[in-house]
Amino acid sequence: MSHAETAYPGLHVAYEGHTAVITLTNPPAHTWTRESLAGLRDLVRALDADRSVYALVITGDGEKFFSAGADLKQFADGDKAVAREAARRFGEAFETLSAFRGVSIAAINGYAMGGGLECALACDLRIAEAHAQMALPEASVGLLPCAGGTQNLARLVGEGWAKRMILLGERVDATTAERIGLVEAVAPKGEGKALALAWAEKATKQSPVSLAACKRLVQATRSQPLSTALVAEREAFVDLFDTADQREGVQAFLDKRAPVWTNA
């Protein structure tokens, strides 16, 4: 399969089978810039349009930082127009990531602070390496998490732990993160990306059309009442009968062979 080669500032993208691997590369701490946030938005849109991509893994380069979040220098002069644009770019980037049709997995390979952790929160699943540290320290510098942090963290870990992290500025290690549901697994140092790729490989064995529909339905629990979502669930089930993958999946099972998905 061929993929368009486009340069995205602060990001490196590579492909392993049906999985796109995005590496954050803005040394030393992989802080987000206006350009890299726009780049992430555009890259995820491109991956969404590439029917050969079923899964996405995002990690930081090296072994110290996933991402330290926003570069605070841009907020030093108190310019509200700069703040508004930064907030908009963070929102666009991470909401696009959250809406990616395939499974997205964050391999947190070190510090994930502020907008770095919010990037991981926008993914479907998170793996923390054993030495990783996670925090939303914005209030300690007179700011707040504006890239989904106050919403997504509370949904994952509950209001109590969200308030410990945001209101008290508590930093959590990998073990605590797994215990409170902030991450779904802990990997040894240096092995987060490999585990994320193994999970992505599991996902690519599922029908990509089914996976996209399931993801939308699970995420609908954030905003839709149960009665509405249950109707949508049944309708989505019937809609799958318009797809080639539904016919292939059932036939492969009956033929006792592995299905060959076409994402169609």
Secondary structure, 3 states (H helix, E strand, C coil): CCCCCCCECCEEEEEECCEEEEEECCCCCCCECHHHHHHHHHHHHHHHHCCCCCEEEEEECCCCEEECCECHHHHCCCCHHHHHHHHHHHHHHHHHHHCCCCEEEEEECCEEECHHHHHHHCCCEEEEECCCEEECCHHHHCCCCCCCHHHHHHHHHHHHHHHHHHHCCCCEEHHHHHHHCCCCEEECCCCHHHHHHHHHHHHHCCCHHHHHHHHHHHHHCCCCCHHHHHHHHHHHHHHHHHCHHHHHHHHHHHCCCCCCCCCC
